[in-house]
Amino acid sequence: MAREAFPNGIIYFSEHTHYSAAKLVRVLGARSIMIRGQENGEIDYEDLKATIELHRDVPPIILANIGTTMHGAVDNLDRIRDILKSFAISRYYLHADAALSGMLLPWVDNPQPFAFDSGLDSVSVSGHKFIGSPMPCGVVLAKRANVDRVAQSVEYVGCSDTTIAGSRNAITPIILWLAIQRWGEEGFRARMQYSLDLADYAIEKFAEYGVRAWRHPNSITVVFPRPAKSVIQRWQIAPSESIAHIITMPHVTTEMVDKVVSEIASAGEGS
Ligand SMILES: *Cc1c(COP(=O)(O)O)cnc(C)c1O
């Protein structure tokens, strides 16, 4: 949608962005510039600013992370918009990848900016992460004017097609609907709080073993030094360079945390 709105736009995203972004940019044949990331997983605002400044004549298409995959880091939408404002850039597109945290931030007391009132043009949330769909699925919310630009009415199915694939799964919307009916706002809030508390529990457990683990505010992604290969394989832990993480999803129990943390600690750090 951003490319349709700004065919010559440059797509910016941080090096901590999910690999699917670079893949889609390649498929689109779009121009893109990767921005440095901070060590905590957030985009490097100075690098973003300096890079946009060099290309002030080209509409920026910015892919912000609302919860990076590895660190659970949230790119600050206010700071990103301040950068655009400082260069008097009014023609831009701002998308947020909120795959996991899009289902956490609506329920916390002090969320980082994550929604349309923070200047987003679109936001995507996975259905098979926090919501727990057993089949891959997700939701993209976008402004109608941008959707209308890509929608094509298809006479023989009697509706407009706004997807890339065309045919799509009719079951997954029902799975999402069912989960939303089952948990409701209060249920999701309780599950979010359970997961946040469990993340803190995991951090304390790590500390008992002398392992420095941490998380971002409002994140259930617990980051710790990359452990030895044996424990990565046994628990299917996701490593990236010098770190690894566990994510305290609602089905995870304190017993599971006890077990995985003690095994990670006794395995020692890896390389
Ligand atoms: C998991 C994840 C994705 C991939 O989402 P899918 O819905 O599984 O395609 C993208 N971005 C982030 C930040 C993720 O954590």
The ligand as an SDF file (V2000), in Angstrom:
LIG
                    3D

 15 15  0  0  0  0  0  0  0  0999 V2000
    6.9940  -13.2880   14.2810 C   0  0  0  0  0  0  0  0  0  0  0  0
    7.2780  -11.9720   13.7290 C   0  0  0  0  0  0  0  0  0  0  0  0
    6.9900  -11.6950   12.4090 C   0  0  0  0  0  0  0  0  0  0  0  0
    6.4470  -12.7400   11.4810 C   0  0  0  0  0  0  0  0  0  0  0  0
    5.0830  -12.7220   11.5940 O   0  0  0  0  0  0  0  0  0  0  0  0
    4.2370  -13.8920   10.9330 P   0  0  0  0  0  0  0  0  0  0  0  0
    2.8360  -13.4770   11.2400 O   0  0  0  0  0  0  0  0  0  0  0  0
    4.6580  -15.1530   11.6020 O   0  0  0  0  0  0  0  0  0  0  0  0
    4.5690  -13.8710    9.4760 O   0  0  0  0  0  0  0  0  0  0  0  0
    7.2090  -10.4280   11.9450 C   0  0  0  0  0  0  0  0  0  0  0  0
    7.6940   -9.4730   12.7440 N   0  0  0  0  0  0  0  0  0  0  0  0
    7.9830   -9.6930   14.0150 C   0  0  0  0  0  0  0  0  0  0  0  0
    8.5150   -8.5810   14.8720 C   0  0  0  0  0  0  0  0  0  0  0  0
    7.7960  -10.9620   14.5660 C   0  0  0  0  0  0  0  0  0  0  0  0
    8.1100  -11.1810   15.8440 O   0  0  0  0  0  0  0  0  0  0  0  0
  1  2  1  0
  2  3  1  0
  2 14  2  0
  3  4  1  0
  3 10  2  0
  4  5  1  0
  5  6  1  0
  6  7  2  0
  6  8  1  0
  6  9  1  0
 10 11  1  0
 11 12  2  0
 12 13  1  0
 12 14  1  0
 14 15  1  0
M  END
$$$$
